[in-house]
Amino acid sequence: MDDSVRLRLAGFPRERTWLLPALLAAQETEGWLSSEALTAVAEHVRVPPSETCAIATDYATFRRVKPGRHLVRVCAGLSCRLAGAADHLRALEDRLGIARGSTTPDGRVTLEEAECLSVCSLAPVLEVDGASHGRVTSVAVERLPMWFRTRRPWQGDVEASDLPQIRALGRTAQERLAYLRSHAEARIRQRPEFRFLVQGGSCGEALGAGEMLKALRLLAAMRGLDAEVLDGACHGMCSAGIVVEVQRAGWPRLTFTHLTKDIVPDLLSALVGSAPPLTRFTGVAWNDEGWRGLPPASRHPFFAGQRRLIMERCGHLDPDSLDDALLSGGYSALASVLDRQAPEDVVEQVKASGPLALSAAEWEVCRNASAAPRYFVANAEEGAPGLFADRHLMEGDPHRVLEG
Ligand code: FES
């Protein structure tokens, strides 16, 4: 074990509460948990070494055997099996000359089966060095090294002081919200003419949305287009990716599906040209009549039967933009509750809502706790393969998670 693990651990308080995060950090640093790393964690958070060892061997997330320099995991979930993942796994075993669960003799590649990787609509899925790749073909399996990369560095902790300070004027919460909205409206008027939101999040990443983002930025700049290209989120049509939403003042929002980066030049030409029909692209327009040959969302097979409530803004807003959330109605309910209801009444109301009673009880425990500061921890793990609506919401509209 080198000093980098100790350096990482130095950032954690020396309390047992930090055992799991400290183990994760140690694993992230070295790629696995050596005995020395387990001892260092135990010493740092002041627990017996047997406890770190028990946890490291109990959770499947933790790795007690050093993997190869590149880690290849083939999803063995049902959707992926049906879509041919088992064939991919056999092809990789043949190609690498190793059985699943082992590492090549030169220590270059470890090949493993994985539980559902939670992007089932993109089956079959491979994960290489921590990044998922969907709709993997046998040709892509032949070219496996193209996905090799350096493992992602540990994401630095965000300090509250790193976040922008937001000040709002007003006597009531609703007045302060109106103040924030008026400033957001002023900023939105300064935005570029075109806004492209590329399907981001887990599904978009697995389809290569990062490459689409780069291609759109490059080609828009080369054409001198007044445009911003943003890492957006998924509308819910993961399997129709790559999806890009186009927003422009005076137009309905346009959502294009099944895009590849090769088609970007044609898409830009069609958008900035003298209103040619958009019929050669698939997608929808978010109005009642449709737009230049794109059908309205109400006639699209995926959206037609839906009345979107919790996820209505997913895909339409930049998840990182508070302005987007404010101008699409975000935080209205919160402001109203802050002005009109006592905290105890809110807890009682949530308790009475039935299925949410457990979380209401948790809120009450939190409210009655005397410790400070109090932390808000959102758990996006739904615990069953193929279920990832919570993660989807967090990626697409984190403001909804905060507001409730
Ligand atoms: S079954 Fe493969 S991602 Fe879910």
Residues whose N, C-alpha, C, O or C-beta is under 5 A from the ligand:
A	BS01	FES	C75 G77 L78 S79 C80 C116 L117 S118 V119 C120 V125
